[in-house]
């Protein structure tokens, strides 16, 4: 019985091989539709669980930046992204399949201007574009847990916290399942190019991570607790400037200059 099951798993892996935006090989066993369903359900739960900000100025500011970034996405990712600001002190933000973006008010104390907040939002949207949640879900499924991940999230059964963790929302559910180092670095690269295409200065990304380092005082804040070190991240971002700066200059020349003010 084991051999037929193993053959099915191997066949699924061969059919589901994909390539990330940076050319890294991935195994994706979940469709975009399935991931969007899970992302939408998780986001609805977050809106029930957490306090939504009613500050109109803050909401306009965050939405202005998020809308500018999502407007520059490839055609299949454009459209209406739901953006919600949560009254949370933690320096955190997230994006989910299904075109959902959540920003904690705490990150606004670290991201000092629109370009720096664009770094954060671009990074999180980069995770979605690179199918990182689907990649983690797929690896969990292949590991043989036997969990029907979609059904678990839609229902209330055991394992729901794990599914939320795989989507990147584990800090609110006590099961922190960090993205891998390669995924974090990839989201940095994708996010930097995204913000530059959207008319935000990519050089602000370095200042953002310097702010993060100053805040951490040796212990990384929640948003970057599983990310590469400050030094290696900044070095990688500086290397990527060779690509990002021309994208920014082209956006500026084409009149793409978001005016997002708090």
C-alpha positions as CSV (number, residue, x, y, z in Angstrom):
1,X,0.0,0.0,0.0
2,X,2.9,2.3,0.8
3,X,4.3,2.2,-2.8
4,X,1.1,3.5,-4.5
5,X,0.8,6.3,-2.0
6,X,4.5,7.3,-2.5
7,X,4.0,7.2,-6.2
8,X,1.1,9.6,-5.9
9,X,3.1,12.0,-3.8
10,X,6.0,11.9,-6.1
11,X,3.7,12.5,-9.1
12,X,2.1,15.4,-7.4
13,X,5.5,16.9,-6.7
14,X,6.5,16.6,-10.3
15,X,3.3,18.2,-11.5
16,X,3.5,21.0,-8.9
17,X,7.1,22.2,-9.4
18,X,7.1,25.9,-9.9
19,X,9.6,28.7,-10.0
20,X,9.7,31.7,-7.6
21,X,10.2,35.3,-8.9
22,X,13.9,35.0,-8.2
23,X,14.2,31.7,-10.0
24,X,14.2,29.4,-6.9
25,X,12.5,26.0,-7.4
26,X,9.3,25.5,-5.4
27,X,6.7,22.8,-4.8
28,X,3.1,24.2,-4.8
29,X,0.3,21.7,-4.1
30,X,-2.4,24.3,-3.5
31,X,-4.1,26.4,-6.2
32,X,-4.3,30.2,-6.1
33,X,-8.1,29.7,-5.6
34,X,-7.5,27.5,-2.5
35,X,-5.0,29.9,-1.1
36,X,-7.2,32.9,-1.7
37,X,-10.0,31.1,0.2
38,X,-7.8,30.4,3.1
39,X,-6.4,33.9,3.1
40,X,-9.8,35.5,3.0
41,X,-11.1,33.4,5.8
42,X,-8.0,34.1,8.0
43,X,-8.3,37.8,7.3
44,X,-12.0,37.8,8.3
45,X,-11.0,36.1,11.6
46,X,-8.3,38.7,12.2
47,X,-10.8,41.5,11.8
48,X,-13.0,39.8,14.5
49,X,-10.1,39.1,16.8
50,X,-8.2,42.4,16.7
51,X,-9.2,46.1,17.1
52,X,-9.6,47.9,13.8
53,X,-8.3,51.5,13.7
54,X,-11.0,54.2,13.2
55,X,-8.5,57.0,12.7
56,X,-9.3,58.3,9.3
57,X,-5.9,60.0,8.7
58,X,-4.0,56.9,9.5
59,X,-6.3,54.8,7.3
60,X,-5.9,57.2,4.4
61,X,-2.1,57.2,4.8
62,X,-1.7,53.4,4.9
63,X,-4.2,52.8,2.1
64,X,-2.5,55.4,-0.1
65,X,0.8,53.5,0.2
66,X,-0.7,50.1,-0.2
67,X,-2.8,51.2,-3.2
68,X,0.3,52.6,-4.9
69,X,2.2,49.4,-4.5
70,X,-0.7,47.1,-5.6
71,X,-1.3,49.3,-8.7
72,X,2.2,48.4,-9.9
73,X,1.7,44.7,-9.6
74,X,1.6,42.3,-12.6
75,X,-1.8,42.2,-14.2
76,X,-2.9,39.0,-12.5
77,X,-2.3,40.5,-9.1
78,X,-3.9,43.8,-9.6
79,X,-7.4,44.7,-8.5
80,X,-9.0,45.6,-5.2
81,X,-6.8,44.7,-2.3
82,X,-8.4,45.0,1.1
83,X,-6.3,47.1,3.5
84,X,-7.0,47.2,7.2
85,X,-5.1,49.1,10.0
86,X,-5.1,47.3,13.4
87,X,-4.7,49.0,16.7
88,X,-1.7,47.0,17.8
89,X,1.5,48.2,19.5
90,X,3.7,45.5,17.9
91,X,5.8,46.6,14.9
92,X,4.2,44.3,12.5
93,X,2.4,44.0,9.1
94,X,1.3,41.1,6.9
95,X,-0.2,40.3,3.5
96,X,-2.3,37.2,2.7
97,X,-3.4,35.4,-0.5
98,X,-6.7,36.7,-1.6
99,X,-5.4,40.3,-1.8
100,X,-5.4,41.2,1.9
101,X,-3.1,43.6,3.7
102,X,-2.9,44.2,7.5
103,X,-0.8,46.9,9.1
104,X,-0.3,47.3,12.9
105,X,-0.2,50.9,14.2
106,X,3.0,50.0,16.0
107,X,4.9,49.8,12.7
108,X,4.2,53.4,12.1
109,X,6.5,54.3,15.0
110,X,9.4,52.5,13.2
111,X,8.6,53.3,9.6
112,X,9.1,57.1,9.8
113,X,7.8,58.1,6.4
114,X,5.9,56.8,3.4
115,X,9.0,55.4,1.7
116,X,9.9,53.3,4.8
117,X,6.3,52.0,5.2
118,X,6.4,51.1,1.5
119,X,9.4,49.0,2.3
120,X,7.4,47.0,4.9
121,X,4.2,46.7,2.7
122,X,6.3,45.8,-0.4
123,X,8.1,43.1,1.6
124,X,4.8,41.5,2.8
125,X,3.2,41.7,-0.6
126,X,6.4,40.1,-2.0
127,X,5.6,37.0,0.2
128,X,2.2,36.7,-1.5
129,X,3.6,37.1,-5.0
130,X,6.3,34.5,-4.4
131,X,3.6,32.0,-3.1
132,X,5.4,31.6,0.2
133,X,2.3,30.6,2.1
134,X,1.4,28.0,-0.5
135,X,5.0,26.7,-0.4
136,X,4.8,26.2,3.3
137,X,1.4,24.6,3.2
138,X,2.6,22.2,0.5
139,X,5.7,21.2,2.6
140,X,3.4,20.6,5.6
141,X,1.1,18.5,3.5
142,X,3.9,16.4,2.0
143,X,5.3,15.9,5.5
144,X,2.3,13.6,6.0
145,X,0.4,15.3,8.8
146,X,-2.8,14.0,7.4
147,X,-4.4,17.4,8.1
148,X,-6.9,18.7,5.6
149,X,-5.5,22.2,5.8
150,X,-8.4,24.1,4.1
151,X,-11.0,22.2,6.1
152,X,-9.2,22.9,9.3
153,X,-9.1,26.6,8.7
154,X,-12.7,26.9,7.6
155,X,-13.8,24.8,10.6
156,X,-12.9,24.9,14.2
157,X,-11.0,21.7,14.6
158,X,-7.6,21.0,16.1
159,X,-4.8,22.3,14.0
160,X,-6.3,25.7,13.2
161,X,-3.4,27.5,15.0
162,X,-0.9,25.7,12.8
163,X,-2.7,26.7,9.6
164,X,-2.8,30.3,10.7
165,X,0.9,30.0,11.5
166,X,1.6,28.7,8.0
167,X,-0.2,31.8,6.6
168,X,2.1,34.0,8.6
169,X,-0.3,34.9,11.4
170,X,1.1,32.7,14.1
171,X,2.0,35.4,16.6
172,X,-1.7,36.0,17.3
173,X,-2.3,32.3,17.7
174,X,0.7,31.1,19.7
175,X,2.1,29.0,16.9
176,X,5.0,30.9,15.3
177,X,6.1,29.2,12.1
178,X,8.7,31.5,10.6
179,X,9.4,31.9,6.9
180,X,12.7,30.4,5.9
181,X,15.7,32.6,5.4
182,X,15.6,32.1,1.6
183,X,11.9,33.2,1.6
184,X,12.6,36.3,3.7
185,X,15.5,37.3,1.5
186,X,13.4,36.7,-1.6
187,X,10.5,38.9,-0.2
188,X,13.1,41.7,0.4
189,X,14.2,41.6,-3.2
190,X,10.7,41.4,-4.7
191,X,9.4,44.1,-2.2
192,X,12.3,46.5,-3.0
193,X,11.6,46.3,-6.8
194,X,7.8,46.7,-6.1
195,X,8.3,49.9,-4.0
196,X,10.6,51.3,-6.6
197,X,8.2,50.6,-9.5
198,X,5.5,52.3,-7.4
199,X,7.4,55.5,-7.1
200,X,8.9,55.1,-3.6
201,X,12.6,55.7,-3.0
202,X,14.2,52.2,-2.5
203,X,17.1,53.8,-0.5
204,X,14.6,54.3,2.3
205,X,14.7,50.5,2.9
206,X,18.1,50.8,4.4
207,X,17.0,53.5,6.9
208,X,13.9,51.4,7.8
209,X,16.0,48.4,8.8
210,X,18.4,50.7,10.7
211,X,15.4,51.9,12.6
212,X,14.4,48.3,13.3
213,X,17.9,47.6,14.6
214,X,17.8,50.6,16.9
215,X,14.4,49.5,18.2
216,X,15.5,45.9,18.9
217,X,18.5,46.7,21.1
218,X,19.8,43.2,20.5
219,X,16.4,41.5,20.4
220,X,14.5,41.7,17.1
221,X,11.0,43.1,17.3
222,X,8.1,40.9,16.3
223,X,8.0,41.9,12.6
224,X,11.6,40.8,12.0
225,X,12.0,38.1,14.6
226,X,12.7,35.4,12.0
227,X,14.4,37.5,9.4
228,X,18.0,37.7,8.4
229,X,20.3,39.8,10.6
230,X,20.3,43.6,10.2
231,X,23.7,43.6,8.6
232,X,23.2,40.9,6.0
233,X,19.8,42.3,5.1
234,X,21.1,45.8,4.6
235,X,24.0,44.5,2.5
236,X,21.6,42.5,0.3
237,X,19.3,45.5,-0.1
238,X,22.2,47.7,-1.2
239,X,23.2,45.1,-3.8
240,X,19.7,45.1,-5.1
241,X,19.8,48.9,-5.5
242,X,21.5,48.4,-8.9
243,X,18.1,47.0,-10.1
244,X,15.8,49.0,-7.9
245,X,17.2,52.5,-8.5
246,X,16.6,52.5,-12.3
247,X,13.0,51.2,-11.6
248,X,12.5,54.2,-9.3
249,X,14.0,56.7,-11.7
250,X,11.7,55.3,-14.5
251,X,8.7,55.6,-12.3
252,X,9.6,59.2,-11.4
253,X,10.1,60.0,-15.1
254,X,6.7,58.5,-15.9
255,X,5.0,60.7,-13.3
256,X,4.5,58.0,-10.7
257,X,5.0,59.9,-7.6
258,X,2.7,58.9,-4.7
259,X,1.8,61.7,-2.3
260,X,1.0,59.8,0.9
261,X,1.1,62.0,4.0
262,X,0.1,61.4,7.6
